[in-house]
Amino acid sequence: KAGVTQTPRYLIKTRGQQVTLSCSPISGHRSVSWYQQTPGQGLQFLFEYFSETQRNKGNFPGRFSGRQFSNSRSEMNVSTLELGDSALYLCASSPFGSSYNSPLHFGNGTRLTVT
Amino acid sequence: QKEVEQNSGPLSVPEGAIASLNCTYSDRGSQSFFWYRQYSGKSPELIMFIYSNGDKEDGRFTAQLNKASQYVSLLIRDSQPSDSATYLCAVNDAGKSTFGDGTTLTVKP
């Protein structure tokens, strides 16, 4: 079974631009969560989608948004990029999501650098 | 106070020793607990999960949960150099997984 696929693996953007990251979950998994990982803050929860609905949201500004499609694939968008948005963005899928105590299966991440 | 706190590292143990990793959490309503391992430059991978008080063993790994003390730990027996990684404790609470900052373990040959 294929794992969680994230594209692209690396991105370099300039302040003020916007970026879209993509995540394809494991086949059959309906929940997709997004996390930001930085050396200073660790893994920070962004949001979780289940059956195309945002079920939970972390403490990030509105510049961070996401969506999930009917095939469970998810995209995350960051608008008006700031230098502090430089991070590894991790997508994780699970069969039923965190509400059902399901463990997370992570993708390889997208490394975003904002200059 | 952080929601999930792990013992500060880095932690260094000799090959063959027992490595003990600890984690405390603040929300008594938390229901499930996970340990993930993250190698440098890689994404986290699940090692173990535990839902009930007590011990859960899987090969060289043992997870221990004490909900009264809001404490979860991971023991790695017969540590190997390949166990050198950052170990992340995660707690499911209100529909999301909250992670600790991680403890970096180095196993020296």
Interface residues (C-beta under 8 A of the other chain):
Chain A: S33 Y35 G42 L43 F45 E48 R55 N56 G58 L90 G97 S98 S99 N101 P103 L104 H105 F106 G107 N108 G109
Chain B: Q31 S32 F34 Y36 K42 S43 P44 E45 L46 F49 Y51 L88 A90 N92 A94 G95 K96 S97 T98 F99 G100 D101 G102
